[in-house]
Amino acid sequence: MRIDEIMSKPVVTCRPGDSLDKVVAIMIEYDCGALPVIGADGHIAGIVTDRDVCLAAHNERLPLDGIRAQQAMTTKIVAARPRDSVESVEKLMADNKIRRVPVIDDRGRPVGMVSFNDIVRAAARAHEDDVRVVDTLAAICEPRRGSASALLPTSPRKGH
């Protein structure tokens, strides 16, 4: 199966100068957790996720209308092509510990987004009994090296 068969399209985007208030409004309207940030040339300049919004709000200590997408976005772009296989995109997600990948055309312009949810739903529709999806989810969910959660002290659970 190819990514263009399961990706969300058309892609919903924002601009670097858009306020995070506007970004969140778009995310709510389109029920999505990540938006490609598109520069004036139509290419992806970054990705902003719902988590990026929360971190920017905390770090900047400003209301969302006072923070721009370019301040919160991630500029490391991991993208897929429409004809890529689902398996190759799963590997991209697992290797980069990400749940969403923009799909770009030959000119580098976004044509869709694929999320891990899209992959899980496609597997369910195909009635696949495949551990590959579970392996991908496990790889994505593994804490990043040096993440804050890995640095927190562990405490015994109450009642155990």
N, C-alpha and C positions, 0 to 999 in steps of 0.2 A: 504494500500500500504506500502511496505517496502522500507527502504532507499537504499538497494542494487539495487533496480529497477530504481532509479533516480540519484544516485551518479555519479560523474565523476570518470572514471577509465581508465587506471591505474593512480595512484596518482603521481603527480610531486612533487619532494622534493628537499631539499638542505641540506648541511652539516653545522655544527656550525662554521667551519673555513672559509666557503665561504664568499667572499667579498659581500657587498651589491650591488656592481656593477654587480656581477654575478647573485645575487638574482633577481634584476630588469630585467636583460636580460632574465632569465627564465620566469618571470611573463609576459613579453612582448611576448615571443615566444609562450607561452601556454595560453595567454589571461586569466590570473587569478590574483587575488589580495591577495592571501595568499598561503604560502607554509609551510608544516610541515618541521621542522628541525630535521633531523635524526642523531642520535648518532651512534657510531661505532657498537653498539649491534643491530642496526636496529630498535630500538624503538624511538618513538617521544620524543625529548628533549625539543621541543618548537614549537611555530608557529610564523612566521614572516609575517606581512601584509604590504601592500603598505603604510599604515598609519605609521606603525612602522619604515619603511625606512625613511619616511619624518621626523619623530620626532628624529630619531637617527642622521640624517644628520644635523638637526638644533642644537641639543644638543651637539654633538661632534665637530661640526664646522670643519669637515674633508671631503674630497671627498669620494664618495661611495666606491672607491677601498681601502680606508684606514680604513673602518669599517667592522667588521665581523658580520655575522648573529647572533652569540651568544650574541653580544652586543645589538642587537635590538629586539631579539625575546621575546615573552611572554612565560613564563615557566608554567603558569597555563593552563593545558590542559583540555579542555572539549571535549570529544570524544563520538562517537556513535558506535554501532555495526551494521554489515550489515543487520541483521534481525530486527533491531529496526523499529518501525512504524514511518511513517512521522510525525504523531501527537506528538510522544514522542520527536523527534528531534526538532520540532517546539517549544516545551516547553523548551528544553535545550537552544535554541537560545534566546527565550524571557526572560527566567530567568537570563541568563548571558549577555544579550544585545550584542550578536554576530551574525554575518551574515554567518559565514562559520564554518563548523565542520569537523574535520578529522574522517574518519571511520576506525576503527581498527579491526583486527582479534582477535582470542582468545589468541594469543601470544603477543598482544599489538603492532603489526606492522601495519602500514598504508596500507589499501587496496583501499582507495578512499577518495574523499572529497565531501561534500554536502554543497551547498550554498543556501541561501534563493532564489536566482534566479532559482535554480533547482526545488525548491518546487513550486514556482509560475508557472514555465513552466509546471510542472506535473499537477497542478490544472487546468491550461488552457486547456491542452490536454484532461483531464477528463471531461471538461465542468462543473466543480463544481461551484455552486453558493454558496460558503461557506465563511462565515465571519471569520472563523478560521485563514485563511491566513492573512487577514487584521488585526486581533487582534495580531497576531505574529509580523507583521511588525510594528504596533504601539508600542508594548512592546520593540522591538529592538531599535526603534528610540527615545524612551524616554531618555532624558539626564540622564547620570549617576549622582548620588548624589555627589555634590561637584565638578562637572566638571567645566572646565574653562568657558564654555558658560553660566552656571548658575550663575557665579560670575560677568559676564560683566554687566555694567550698561545698562539699556534699554533707548533708545532714540526714540522720536517720528519719524515716517517715514516722509520724506519730501513730501510735497504735500498732506498730510492727516490731 
